Amino acid sequence: MTTVPQPTAETRWRCTLCGNLTRFDVTRSSKVVEYVHLDLAGEPTVEEREVVSETIESVRCRWCNAVDQIELVDRPGTAS
């Protein structure tokens, strides 16, 4: 399984097949620690959430349905 690079403040995703820059389905695995508060009726509320690790497993383009055809490109207005 190849992991997909996460966008940064200077980069964003782009589909290499159709050029899409805005719509993607992302499958990720996360390991989190949550502080869960249960009210007196037993309804849970997550009050704190810490992401311990996260891996993006795949990214699918919403426009052309291409899977894992994503590249990182510069965001507009950022100097390379």
PyMOL commands that set and color helices and strands:
alter all, ss='L'
color gray80, all
select strands_A, chain A and resi 11-15+24-38+44-61+70-74
alter strands_A, ss='S'
color yellow, strands_A
deselect
rebuild
show_as cartoon
